[in-house]
Amino acid sequence: MTQIRIGIVGGGYMGKAHAAAYASVGTIFETNLRPVLEMVCATSDTSAERYKTKFGFNRCTSDWQILVNDPDIDAIVIASPQSTHRAIAESAFALGKPVFCEKPLGETLEDSRAMLAAAEAAGAINMVGFNYIRTPASQYARKLIDEGRIGDVTYFRAEMTEDFLADPDAPATWRTSGMANGCMGDLSPHIINCARAFMGPIASLSAVVQTVHSKRGGVDVTNDDQAQFMLEFENGVSGHIHASRIATGRKMGYAYEIHGSKGMIRFDGEDQNALYLYVREGDDAQQGFRKILTGPDHPDYLPFCQGPGHGTGYQDQIIIEAKDFLTAIETKQNIWPTFREGMEVNRIVKAAIDSSEKRAWVDVADY
């Protein structure tokens, strides 16, 4: 086993999740590379020292450039606001260091393209943080489709719905300012990634992006609350996506339905350890959905638990990401989803926003 010293930029919600993941991934997956929490960076010395103590880092700083340029940092995890992603990634790639970056990859499509170019020019390992597609159930769903279990796919429908801003009287926060923090910048990337994971590239779309509550506490809201768009994939299949942060009653609405000529797959993130499979075969009177509880026979489940139906959770998704990143570094081979996937998702976000403004279908190739 070889130690690898990890530097994490950001100690908030996702910074903590990644710190916990790298502290445990070596034991859970018995990885050949064993992470050391070497340094954490926060916006102030006080916060950095607090994260260092609470999360178990060896060192801390309030300057991300110190972390990136430190010769004892072997790999970088970016868990800071989107506006900082590009500068940090480009500096790390200039030193040839592997980079894992939280989604969305860049604050803008231009940023994402620049980050991808820097990664490819350096030949460095890169990965973007789409964690929900990594649940054992969704990994197994992809396998079922690839194996033709539901026949030829005919339609795809998905949603990413939550209700943390459903109350119109909720006050304005950083989440209600700037397009990068709106529904299209925050929630939709996950479900766009989901659509691409199952169906491949999106050829064209028609979107409606809405700000439903234009003021909160007398303060203007400068981003969107919800969006819906129709899709045409390059493989000829059509589909639909809905994303919302005002979907009353929905807490983790990462959900999809995939219809095929022989069957159908259904999944809901609020029941993330179950996959529903319908296969059109046998006696009509006995046909119906089968509830498949994830277990040791499903991807990335067994390292967590030997018992079927016992389940994995949100933090386990981040641990799976950490395992994939370490594997990519060890093998010197990128593992999906890379910065290219992050950039492609940003293309769809940009195309959808433009489509809504034009009230028209747009071709993704134009972006």
C-alpha atoms as a printed R data frame, in Angstrom:
    type eleno elety resid chain resno       x       y       z
1   ATOM     1    CA   MET     A     1   0.000   0.000   0.000
2   ATOM     2    CA   THR     A     2   1.162   3.496  -0.844
3   ATOM     3    CA   GLN     A     3   0.159   6.701   0.892
4   ATOM     4    CA   ILE     A     4  -1.322   9.566  -1.127
5   ATOM     5    CA   ARG     A     5  -1.580  12.988   0.473
6   ATOM     6    CA   ILE     A     6  -4.889  14.726  -0.185
7   ATOM     7    CA   GLY     A     7  -5.532  18.463  -0.179
8   ATOM     8    CA   ILE     A     8  -9.171  19.622  -0.026
9   ATOM     9    CA   VAL     A     9 -10.156  23.169  -0.927
10  ATOM    10    CA   GLY     A    10 -13.300  23.917   1.051
11  ATOM    11    CA   GLY     A    11 -14.414  22.613   4.412
12  ATOM    12    CA   GLY     A    12 -18.157  23.211   4.288
13  ATOM    13    CA   TYR     A    13 -20.905  20.738   3.416
14  ATOM    14    CA   MET     A    14 -19.090  18.981   0.567
15  ATOM    15    CA   GLY     A    15 -15.626  19.547   2.012
16  ATOM    16    CA   LYS     A    16 -16.661  17.599   5.099
17  ATOM    17    CA   ALA     A    17 -18.227  14.854   2.956
18  ATOM    18    CA   HIS     A    18 -14.986  14.414   0.997
19  ATOM    19    CA   ALA     A    19 -12.861  14.490   4.153
20  ATOM    20    CA   ALA     A    20 -15.001  11.721   5.633
21  ATOM    21    CA   ALA     A    21 -14.796   9.759   2.374
22  ATOM    22    CA   TYR     A    22 -11.005   9.873   2.143
23  ATOM    23    CA   ALA     A    23 -10.676   9.007   5.822
24  ATOM    24    CA   SER     A    24 -12.611   5.771   5.286
25  ATOM    25    CA   VAL     A    25 -12.253   4.726   1.628
26  ATOM    26    CA   GLY     A    26  -9.017   2.795   2.178
27  ATOM    27    CA   THR     A    27 -10.636   0.562   4.773
28  ATOM    28    CA   ILE     A    28 -13.955   0.081   2.973
29  ATOM    29    CA   PHE     A    29 -12.582  -0.658  -0.501
30  ATOM    30    CA   GLU     A    30  -9.120  -1.838   0.638
31  ATOM    31    CA   THR     A    31  -7.544   0.483  -1.935
32  ATOM    32    CA   ASN     A    32  -3.875   0.171  -2.820
33  ATOM    33    CA   LEU     A    33  -3.511   3.934  -2.448
34  ATOM    34    CA   ARG     A    34  -4.216   4.950   1.157
35  ATOM    35    CA   PRO     A    35  -5.211   8.604   1.542
36  ATOM    36    CA   VAL     A    36  -3.742  10.914   4.146
37  ATOM    37    CA   LEU     A    37  -5.749  14.050   4.977
38  ATOM    38    CA   GLU     A    38  -2.783  16.363   4.555
39  ATOM    39    CA   MET     A    39  -4.207  19.873   4.192
40  ATOM    40    CA   VAL     A    40  -7.559  21.680   4.149
41  ATOM    41    CA   CYS     A    41  -8.164  25.195   2.857
42  ATOM    42    CA   ALA     A    42 -10.946  27.525   4.050
43  ATOM    43    CA   THR     A    43 -11.739  31.198   3.564
44  ATOM    44    CA   SER     A    44 -10.271  32.253   6.919
45  ATOM    45    CA   ASP     A    45  -7.530  31.047   9.242
46  ATOM    46    CA   THR     A    46 -10.113  30.466  11.972
47  ATOM    47    CA   SER     A    47 -12.311  28.263   9.764
48  ATOM    48    CA   ALA     A    48  -9.309  26.405   8.381
49  ATOM    49    CA   GLU     A    49  -8.032  25.616  11.871
50  ATOM    50    CA   ARG     A    50 -11.488  24.428  12.914
51  ATOM    51    CA   TYR     A    51 -11.789  22.084   9.914
52  ATOM    52    CA   LYS     A    52  -8.256  20.801  10.486
53  ATOM    53    CA   THR     A    53  -9.080  19.851  14.063
54  ATOM    54    CA   LYS     A    54 -12.574  18.480  13.507
55  ATOM    55    CA   PHE     A    55 -11.839  16.494  10.317
56  ATOM    56    CA   GLY     A    56  -8.353  15.227  11.186
57  ATOM    57    CA   PHE     A    57  -6.106  17.050   8.687
58  ATOM    58    CA   ASN     A    58  -2.405  17.424   9.368
59  ATOM    59    CA   ARG     A    59  -2.271  21.040   8.230
60  ATOM    60    CA   CYS     A    60  -4.480  23.922   7.117
61  ATOM    61    CA   THR     A    61  -4.398  27.224   5.242
62  ATOM    62    CA   SER     A    62  -6.675  30.046   4.137
63  ATOM    63    CA   ASP     A    63  -4.883  30.415   0.790
64  ATOM    64    CA   TRP     A    64  -5.708  27.793  -1.848
65  ATOM    65    CA   GLN     A    65  -2.516  28.627  -3.753
66  ATOM    66    CA   ILE     A    66  -0.450  27.473  -0.778
67  ATOM    67    CA   LEU     A    67  -2.322  24.159  -0.785
68  ATOM    68    CA   VAL     A    68  -2.062  23.598  -4.540
69  ATOM    69    CA   ASN     A    69   1.622  24.503  -4.744
70  ATOM    70    CA   ASP     A    70   2.688  22.500  -1.703
71  ATOM    71    CA   PRO     A    71   5.006  19.691  -2.934
72  ATOM    72    CA   ASP     A    72   3.633  17.371  -0.253
73  ATOM    73    CA   ILE     A    73   0.105  17.509  -1.706
74  ATOM    74    CA   ASP     A    74  -0.318  14.697  -4.231
75  ATOM    75    CA   ALA     A    75  -3.949  15.212  -5.314
76  ATOM    76    CA   ILE     A    76  -6.471  18.037  -5.102
77  ATOM    77    CA   VAL     A    77 -10.187  17.916  -4.260
78  ATOM    78    CA   ILE     A    78 -12.089  21.110  -5.105
79  ATOM    79    CA   ALA     A    79 -15.148  21.583  -2.891
80  ATOM    80    CA   SER     A    80 -15.323  25.377  -2.983
81  ATOM    81    CA   PRO     A    81 -17.799  27.729  -4.766
82  ATOM    82    CA   GLN     A    82 -18.075  27.401  -8.551
83  ATOM    83    CA   SER     A    83 -16.480  30.802  -9.113
84  ATOM    84    CA   THR     A    84 -13.189  29.429  -7.750
85  ATOM    85    CA   HIS     A    85 -13.050  26.134  -9.656
86  ATOM    86    CA   ARG     A    86 -11.248  27.269 -12.790
87  ATOM    87    CA   ALA     A    87  -8.310  29.045 -11.173
88  ATOM    88    CA   ILE     A    88  -7.675  26.211  -8.716
89  ATOM    89    CA   ALA     A    89  -7.887  23.485 -11.353
90  ATOM    90    CA   GLU     A    90  -5.676  25.282 -13.847
91  ATOM    91    CA   SER     A    91  -3.007  25.871 -11.195
92  ATOM    92    CA   ALA     A    92  -3.098  22.219 -10.128
93  ATOM    93    CA   PHE     A    93  -2.912  20.925 -13.693
94  ATOM    94    CA   ALA     A    94   0.064  23.207 -14.384
95  ATOM    95    CA   LEU     A    95   1.855  21.124 -11.757
96  ATOM    96    CA   GLY     A    96   0.553  17.851 -13.197
97  ATOM    97    CA   LYS     A    97  -1.535  17.065 -10.109
98  ATOM    98    CA   PRO     A    98  -4.740  14.987 -10.278
99  ATOM    99    CA   VAL     A    99  -7.911  16.992  -9.633
100 ATOM   100    CA   PHE     A   100 -11.367  15.992  -8.456
101 ATOM   101    CA   CYS     A   101 -13.841  18.866  -8.812
102 ATOM   102    CA   GLU     A   102 -17.356  19.136  -7.451
103 ATOM   103    CA   LYS     A   103 -20.147  19.859  -9.908
104 ATOM   104    CA   PRO     A   104 -20.911  22.053 -11.723
105 ATOM   105    CA   LEU     A   105 -17.445  21.895 -13.251
106 ATOM   106    CA   GLY     A   106 -17.202  25.605 -14.040
107 ATOM   107    CA   GLU     A   107 -19.236  28.663 -13.220
108 ATOM   108    CA   THR     A   108 -19.739  29.103 -16.970
109 ATOM   109    CA   LEU     A   109 -19.385  26.984 -20.089
110 ATOM   110    CA   GLU     A   110 -16.284  29.004 -20.967
111 ATOM   111    CA   ASP     A   111 -14.736  28.084 -17.614
112 ATOM   112    CA   SER     A   112 -15.554  24.409 -18.098
113 ATOM   113    CA   ARG     A   113 -13.986  24.346 -21.548
114 ATOM   114    CA   ALA     A   114 -10.832  26.000 -20.194
115 ATOM   115    CA   MET     A   115 -10.628  23.498 -17.324
116 ATOM   116    CA   LEU     A   116 -11.019  20.567 -19.700
117 ATOM   117    CA   ALA     A   117  -8.330  21.976 -21.997
118 ATOM   118    CA   ALA     A   118  -5.948  22.388 -19.046
119 ATOM   119    CA   ALA     A   119  -6.579  18.811 -17.894
120 ATOM   120    CA   GLU     A   120  -5.990  17.350 -21.331
121 ATOM   121    CA   ALA     A   121  -2.904  19.491 -21.994
122 ATOM   122    CA   ALA     A   122  -1.372  18.299 -18.736
123 ATOM   123    CA   GLY     A   123  -2.409  14.687 -19.269
124 ATOM   124    CA   ALA     A   124  -3.522  14.719 -15.643
125 ATOM   125    CA   ILE     A   125  -6.160  12.563 -13.978
126 ATOM   126    CA   ASN     A   126  -9.440  14.460 -13.650
127 ATOM   127    CA   MET     A   127 -12.903  13.680 -12.344
128 ATOM   128    CA   VAL     A   128 -16.108  15.616 -11.684
129 ATOM   129    CA   GLY     A   129 -18.457  14.977  -8.777
130 ATOM   130    CA   PHE     A   130 -21.699  13.462 -10.019
131 ATOM   131    CA   ASN     A   131 -22.342  11.220  -7.046
132 ATOM   132    CA   TYR     A   132 -26.009  10.223  -7.473
133 ATOM   133    CA   ILE     A   133 -25.398   8.185 -10.621
134 ATOM   134    CA   ARG     A   134 -23.034   6.007  -8.547
135 ATOM   135    CA   THR     A   135 -25.632   4.360  -6.309
136 ATOM   136    CA   PRO     A   136 -25.493   0.555  -6.649
137 ATOM   137    CA   ALA     A   137 -29.076   0.652  -7.980
138 ATOM   138    CA   SER     A   138 -28.321   3.144 -10.760
139 ATOM   139    CA   GLN     A   139 -25.105   1.362 -11.687
140 ATOM   140    CA   TYR     A   140 -27.127  -1.844 -11.988
141 ATOM   141    CA   ALA     A   141 -29.800  -0.068 -14.053
142 ATOM   142    CA   ARG     A   142 -27.130   0.963 -16.556
143 ATOM   143    CA   LYS     A   143 -25.985  -2.658 -16.718
144 ATOM   144    CA   LEU     A   144 -29.539  -3.896 -17.373
145 ATOM   145    CA   ILE     A   145 -29.973  -1.441 -20.233
146 ATOM   146    CA   ASP     A   146 -26.593  -2.288 -21.755
147 ATOM   147    CA   GLU     A   147 -27.536  -5.961 -21.638
148 ATOM   148    CA   GLY     A   148 -30.844  -5.272 -23.417
149 ATOM   149    CA   ARG     A   149 -32.995  -6.424 -20.497
150 ATOM   150    CA   ILE     A   150 -35.768  -3.961 -21.340
151 ATOM   151    CA   GLY     A   151 -35.195  -4.142 -25.088
152 ATOM   152    CA   ASP     A   152 -34.741  -1.035 -27.212
153 ATOM   153    CA   VAL     A   153 -35.212   2.113 -25.152
154 ATOM   154    CA   THR     A   154 -38.155   4.185 -26.411
155 ATOM   155    CA   TYR     A   155 -38.498   7.004 -23.860
156 ATOM   156    CA   PHE     A   156 -36.627   8.594 -20.940
157 ATOM   157    CA   ARG     A   157 -38.106  10.755 -18.181
158 ATOM   158    CA   ALA     A   158 -36.267  12.118 -15.155
159 ATOM   159    CA   GLU     A   159 -36.486  14.692 -12.413
160 ATOM   160    CA   MET     A   160 -34.287  16.355  -9.820
161 ATOM   161    CA   THR     A   161 -36.773  17.849  -7.386
162 ATOM   162    CA   GLU     A   162 -36.305  19.237  -3.885
163 ATOM   163    CA   ASP     A   163 -38.261  21.687  -1.735
164 ATOM   164    CA   PHE     A   164 -35.671  23.662   0.235
165 ATOM   165    CA   LEU     A   165 -37.052  26.906  -1.271
166 ATOM   166    CA   ALA     A   166 -40.696  25.865  -1.659
167 ATOM   167    CA   ASP     A   167 -41.817  28.353   0.997
168 ATOM   168    CA   PRO     A   168 -42.357  31.691  -0.818
169 ATOM   169    CA   ASP     A   169 -41.714  33.498   2.473
170 ATOM   170    CA   ALA     A   170 -38.271  31.965   2.903
171 ATOM   171    CA   PRO     A   171 -35.611  34.719   2.995
172 ATOM   172    CA   ALA     A   172 -33.123  35.485   0.248
173 ATOM   173    CA   THR     A   173 -29.776  33.717   0.601
174 ATOM   174    CA   TRP     A   174 -26.697  33.095  -1.539
175 ATOM   175    CA   ARG     A   175 -28.740  30.396  -3.263
176 ATOM   176    CA   THR     A   176 -31.126  33.014  -4.704
177 ATOM   177    CA   SER     A   177 -28.363  35.146  -6.245
178 ATOM   178    CA   GLY     A   178 -26.544  34.410  -9.509
179 ATOM   179    CA   MET     A   179 -27.399  31.831 -12.172
180 ATOM   180    CA   ALA     A   180 -24.664  29.452 -11.002
181 ATOM   181    CA   ASN     A   181 -26.559  29.063  -7.709
182 ATOM   182    CA   GLY     A   182 -30.032  28.651  -9.232
183 ATOM   183    CA   CYS     A   183 -31.841  25.453 -10.066
184 ATOM   184    CA   MET     A   184 -30.142  25.212 -13.473
185 ATOM   185    CA   GLY     A   185 -26.705  25.671 -11.944
186 ATOM   186    CA   ASP     A   186 -27.216  23.632  -8.779
187 ATOM   187    CA   LEU     A   187 -29.742  20.819  -9.313
188 ATOM   188    CA   SER     A   188 -30.135  20.293 -13.044
189 ATOM   189    CA   PRO     A   189 -26.504  19.197 -13.674
190 ATOM   190    CA   HIS     A   190 -27.145  15.996 -11.705
191 ATOM   191    CA   ILE     A   191 -30.174  14.955 -13.730
192 ATOM   192    CA   ILE     A   192 -28.607  16.036 -17.031
193 ATOM   193    CA   ASN     A   193 -25.688  13.769 -16.156
194 ATOM   194    CA   CYS     A   194 -28.211  11.029 -15.384
195 ATOM   195    CA   ALA     A   195 -29.842  11.445 -18.795
196 ATOM   196    CA   ARG     A   196 -26.484  11.305 -20.578
197 ATOM   197    CA   ALA     A   197 -25.365   8.295 -18.517
198 ATOM   198    CA   PHE     A   198 -28.359   6.232 -19.617
199 ATOM   199    CA   MET     A   199 -29.098   7.647 -23.063
200 ATOM   200    CA   GLY     A   200 -25.889   9.165 -24.389
201 ATOM   201    CA   PRO     A   201 -25.438  12.616 -25.951
202 ATOM   202    CA   ILE     A   202 -28.346  15.048 -26.250
203 ATOM   203    CA   ALA     A   203 -28.850  16.384 -29.768
204 ATOM   204    CA   SER     A   204 -31.475  19.087 -29.237
205 ATOM   205    CA   LEU     A   205 -33.835  20.438 -26.614
206 ATOM   206    CA   SER     A   206 -36.643  22.867 -25.869
207 ATOM   207    CA   ALA     A   207 -36.672  24.332 -22.365
208 ATOM   208    CA   VAL     A   208 -38.692  26.571 -20.076
209 ATOM   209    CA   VAL     A   209 -36.686  28.013 -17.183
210 ATOM   210    CA   GLN     A   210 -38.702  29.904 -14.560
211 ATOM   211    CA   THR     A   211 -38.224  32.129 -11.547
212 ATOM   212    CA   VAL     A   212 -41.491  31.567  -9.678
213 ATOM   213    CA   HIS     A   213 -40.748  33.668  -6.586
214 ATOM   214    CA   SER     A   214 -39.102  36.819  -7.937
215 ATOM   215    CA   LYS     A   215 -38.601  38.422  -4.512
216 ATOM   216    CA   ARG     A   216 -37.782  37.021  -1.106
217 ATOM   217    CA   GLY     A   217 -38.039  39.322   1.875
218 ATOM   218    CA   GLY     A   218 -38.103  42.284  -0.491
219 ATOM   219    CA   VAL     A   219 -34.841  41.192  -2.147
220 ATOM   220    CA   ASP     A   220 -34.756  40.426  -5.879
221 ATOM   221    CA   VAL     A   221 -34.137  36.792  -6.810
222 ATOM   222    CA   THR     A   222 -31.636  36.718  -9.680
223 ATOM   223    CA   ASN     A   223 -31.787  33.051 -10.642
224 ATOM   224    CA   ASP     A   224 -34.298  30.329 -11.473
225 ATOM   225    CA   ASP     A   225 -36.518  28.149  -9.292
226 ATOM   226    CA   GLN     A   226 -37.442  25.396 -11.734
227 ATOM   227    CA   ALA     A   227 -37.008  24.184 -15.285
228 ATOM   228    CA   GLN     A   228 -38.396  21.615 -17.656
229 ATOM   229    CA   PHE     A   229 -37.185  20.580 -21.056
230 ATOM   230    CA   MET     A   230 -37.962  18.162 -23.807
231 ATOM   231    CA   LEU     A   231 -35.015  16.264 -25.238
232 ATOM   232    CA   GLU     A   232 -33.995  14.533 -28.428
233 ATOM   233    CA   PHE     A   233 -31.008  12.243 -27.940
234 ATOM   234    CA   GLU     A   234 -28.516  11.447 -30.677
235 ATOM   235    CA   ASN     A   235 -29.720   7.837 -30.627
236 ATOM   236    CA   GLY     A   236 -33.187   9.007 -31.729
237 ATOM   237    CA   VAL     A   237 -34.945   8.524 -28.381
238 ATOM   238    CA   SER     A   238 -36.963  11.401 -26.947
239 ATOM   239    CA   GLY     A   239 -37.256  12.377 -23.313
240 ATOM   240    CA   HIS     A   240 -38.123  14.911 -20.666
241 ATOM   241    CA   ILE     A   241 -36.338  16.435 -17.649
242 ATOM   242    CA   HIS     A   242 -37.774  18.441 -14.758
243 ATOM   243    CA   ALA     A   243 -35.666  20.171 -12.115
244 ATOM   244    CA   SER     A   244 -36.979  22.195  -9.189
245 ATOM   245    CA   ARG     A   245 -35.984  23.590  -5.817
246 ATOM   246    CA   ILE     A   246 -39.598  24.513  -4.996
247 ATOM   247    CA   ALA     A   247 -41.173  21.052  -5.399
248 ATOM   248    CA   THR     A   248 -43.155  20.917  -2.159
249 ATOM   249    CA   GLY     A   249 -42.813  17.554  -0.434
250 ATOM   250    CA   ARG     A   250 -39.804  16.363  -2.427
251 ATOM   251    CA   LYS     A   251 -36.593  15.959  -0.451
252 ATOM   252    CA   MET     A   252 -34.372  13.861  -2.714
253 ATOM   253    CA   GLY     A   253 -36.285  13.628  -5.960
254 ATOM   254    CA   TYR     A   254 -33.520  12.190  -8.131
255 ATOM   255    CA   ALA     A   255 -35.840   9.928 -10.089
256 ATOM   256    CA   TYR     A   256 -36.129   8.393 -13.542
257 ATOM   257    CA   GLU     A   257 -38.252   6.122 -15.709
258 ATOM   258    CA   ILE     A   258 -36.768   4.362 -18.715
259 ATOM   259    CA   HIS     A   259 -39.222   2.704 -21.088
260 ATOM   260    CA   GLY     A   260 -38.166  -0.044 -23.476
261 ATOM   261    CA   SER     A   261 -39.719  -2.359 -26.038
262 ATOM   262    CA   LYS     A   262 -39.560  -5.275 -23.585
263 ATOM   263    CA   GLY     A   263 -39.811  -3.580 -20.212
264 ATOM   264    CA   MET     A   264 -39.212  -0.575 -18.001
265 ATOM   265    CA   ILE     A   265 -36.941   0.600 -15.176
266 ATOM   266    CA   ARG     A   266 -37.995   2.976 -12.412
267 ATOM   267    CA   PHE     A   267 -35.909   4.573  -9.638
268 ATOM   268    CA   ASP     A   268 -36.421   7.217  -6.943
269 ATOM   269    CA   GLY     A   269 -33.621   8.669  -4.855
270 ATOM   270    CA   GLU     A   270 -35.859   8.789  -1.786
271 ATOM   271    CA   ASP     A   271 -35.722   4.984  -1.943
272 ATOM   272    CA   GLN     A   272 -32.174   4.725  -3.220
273 ATOM   273    CA   ASN     A   273 -31.647   1.078  -2.291
274 ATOM   274    CA   ALA     A   274 -34.438  -0.192  -4.534
275 ATOM   275    CA   LEU     A   275 -34.757  -0.506  -8.299
276 ATOM   276    CA   TYR     A   276 -38.078  -1.333  -9.921
277 ATOM   277    CA   LEU     A   277 -37.940  -3.542 -13.011
278 ATOM   278    CA   TYR     A   278 -40.846  -4.492 -15.272
279 ATOM   279    CA   VAL     A   279 -40.206  -7.123 -17.919
280 ATOM   280    CA   ARG     A   280 -42.905  -7.981 -20.453
281 ATOM   281    CA   GLU     A   281 -42.663 -11.761 -20.421
282 ATOM   282    CA   GLY     A   282 -44.602 -14.792 -19.204
283 ATOM   283    CA   ASP     A   283 -48.257 -14.955 -18.204
284 ATOM   284    CA   ASP     A   284 -50.033 -11.588 -18.539
285 ATOM   285    CA   ALA     A   285 -51.817 -12.166 -15.251
286 ATOM   286    CA   GLN     A   286 -48.499 -12.294 -13.421
287 ATOM   287    CA   GLN     A   287 -46.743  -9.378 -15.059
288 ATOM   288    CA   GLY     A   288 -45.845  -6.400 -12.877
289 ATOM   289    CA   PHE     A   289 -42.984  -4.448 -11.380
290 ATOM   290    CA   ARG     A   290 -40.365  -6.356  -9.436
291 ATOM   291    CA   LYS     A   291 -38.762  -4.498  -6.530
292 ATOM   292    CA   ILE     A   292 -35.046  -5.276  -6.511
293 ATOM   293    CA   LEU     A   293 -33.358  -4.514  -3.197
294 ATOM   294    CA   THR     A   294 -29.673  -3.761  -3.674
295 ATOM   295    CA   GLY     A   295 -27.219  -6.199  -2.158
296 ATOM   296    CA   PRO     A   296 -23.747  -7.726  -2.511
297 ATOM   297    CA   ASP     A   297 -24.403  -8.758  -6.138
298 ATOM   298    CA   HIS     A   298 -24.809  -5.114  -7.216
299 ATOM   299    CA   PRO     A   299 -21.934  -2.757  -8.128
300 ATOM   300    CA   ASP     A   300 -19.962  -1.216  -5.234
301 ATOM   301    CA   TYR     A   301 -22.296  -2.590  -2.543
302 ATOM   302    CA   LEU     A   302 -20.404  -5.490  -0.961
303 ATOM   303    CA   PRO     A   303 -17.504  -3.412   0.459
304 ATOM   304    CA   PHE     A   304 -20.037  -1.594   2.651
305 ATOM   305    CA   CYS     A   305 -22.182  -4.503   3.808
306 ATOM   306    CA   GLN     A   306 -22.675  -8.245   3.292
307 ATOM   307    CA   GLY     A   307 -26.424  -8.125   3.869
308 ATOM   308    CA   PRO     A   308 -28.871  -7.658   0.972
309 ATOM   309    CA   GLY     A   309 -31.398  -4.912   1.620
310 ATOM   310    CA   HIS     A   310 -29.365  -3.319   4.407
311 ATOM   311    CA   GLY     A   311 -28.637  -0.398   2.101
312 ATOM   312    CA   THR     A   312 -26.132   2.344   1.387
313 ATOM   313    CA   GLY     A   313 -26.550   6.102   1.906
314 ATOM   314    CA   TYR     A   314 -25.508   9.507   0.632
315 ATOM   315    CA   GLN     A   315 -22.056   9.469   2.233
316 ATOM   316    CA   ASP     A   316 -21.404   6.091   0.651
317 ATOM   317    CA   GLN     A   317 -21.850   7.669  -2.785
318 ATOM   318    CA   ILE     A   318 -19.002  10.066  -1.963
319 ATOM   319    CA   ILE     A   319 -16.854   7.165  -0.778
320 ATOM   320    CA   ILE     A   320 -17.458   5.389  -4.090
321 ATOM   321    CA   GLU     A   321 -16.331   8.567  -5.865
322 ATOM   322    CA   ALA     A   322 -13.161   8.608  -3.763
323 ATOM   323    CA   LYS     A   323 -12.479   4.970  -4.649
324 ATOM   324    CA   ASP     A   324 -12.864   5.740  -8.362
325 ATOM   325    CA   PHE     A   325 -10.561   8.777  -8.129
326 ATOM   326    CA   LEU     A   326  -7.880   6.781  -6.329
327 ATOM   327    CA   THR     A   327  -8.198   3.959  -8.855
328 ATOM   328    CA   ALA     A   328  -7.777   6.419 -11.719
329 ATOM   329    CA   ILE     A   329  -4.644   7.854 -10.106
330 ATOM   330    CA   GLU     A   330  -3.195   4.396  -9.433
331 ATOM   331    CA   THR     A   331  -3.862   3.074 -12.937
332 ATOM   332    CA   LYS     A   332  -3.109   6.389 -14.659
333 ATOM   333    CA   GLN     A   333  -6.397   5.946 -16.545
334 ATOM   334    CA   ASN     A   334  -9.272   8.399 -16.217
335 ATOM   335    CA   ILE     A   335 -12.584   6.997 -14.989
336 ATOM   336    CA   TRP     A   336 -15.947   8.472 -16.000
337 ATOM   337    CA   PRO     A   337 -17.275  11.060 -15.204
338 ATOM   338    CA   THR     A   338 -14.299  13.195 -16.187
339 ATOM   339    CA   PHE     A   339 -14.012  16.922 -16.838
340 ATOM   340    CA   ARG     A   340 -15.311  16.252 -20.348
341 ATOM   341    CA   GLU     A   341 -18.583  15.047 -18.889
342 ATOM   342    CA   GLY     A   342 -18.693  18.117 -16.673
343 ATOM   343    CA   MET     A   343 -18.195  20.354 -19.692
344 ATOM   344    CA   GLU     A   344 -20.862  18.522 -21.709
345 ATOM   345    CA   VAL     A   345 -23.347  18.983 -18.866
346 ATOM   346    CA   ASN     A   346 -22.533  22.705 -18.816
347 ATOM   347    CA   ARG     A   347 -23.271  22.792 -22.555
348 ATOM   348    CA   ILE     A   348 -26.761  21.457 -21.914
349 ATOM   349    CA   VAL     A   349 -27.333  23.991 -19.113
350 ATOM   350    CA   LYS     A   350 -26.306  26.828 -21.435
351 ATOM   351    CA   ALA     A   351 -28.429  25.486 -24.304
352 ATOM   352    CA   ALA     A   352 -31.473  25.108 -22.024
353 ATOM   353    CA   ILE     A   353 -31.217  28.659 -20.705
354 ATOM   354    CA   ASP     A   354 -30.871  30.007 -24.250
355 ATOM   355    CA   SER     A   355 -33.794  27.884 -25.441
356 ATOM   356    CA   SER     A   356 -35.992  29.314 -22.706
357 ATOM   357    CA   GLU     A   357 -35.039  32.871 -23.589
358 ATOM   358    CA   LYS     A   358 -35.677  32.245 -27.304
359 ATOM   359    CA   ARG     A   359 -38.806  30.147 -26.674
360 ATOM   360    CA   ALA     A   360 -37.491  27.722 -29.289
361 ATOM   361    CA   TRP     A   361 -35.796  24.381 -29.894
362 ATOM   362    CA   VAL     A   362 -31.975  24.617 -30.008
363 ATOM   363    CA   ASP     A   363 -29.279  22.258 -31.290
364 ATOM   364    CA   VAL     A   364 -26.641  21.361 -28.697
365 ATOM   365    CA   ALA     A   365 -23.990  21.279 -31.439
366 ATOM   366    CA   ASP     A   366 -24.313  25.074 -31.649
367 ATOM   367    CA   TYR     A   367 -22.849  25.443 -28.155
